[in-house]
Amino acid sequence: MGRVRVSAGVRARAGVFTGGGLTAAGAGLGLGLAVGLAVAGVLLVAYCLLLMDVDGGSK
């Protein structure tokens, strides 16, 4: 079996989902649900901007 090859876009998605989930969960547990939801919203915006930068559309 060979290595699984993933593109930069897939690695970016996986990293942002994992980091964003951990950050939002930590903020939600430590500071309350409202702060956790606010952090999740900010991370969703950052995710969308990151994907625009990494994927760059089809060429």
Buried (B, 14 or more C-beta within 10 A) or exposed (E): EEEEEEEEEEEBBEEBEEEBEEBBEEBBEEEEEEBBEBBBEEBEEEBEEBBEEBBEEEE
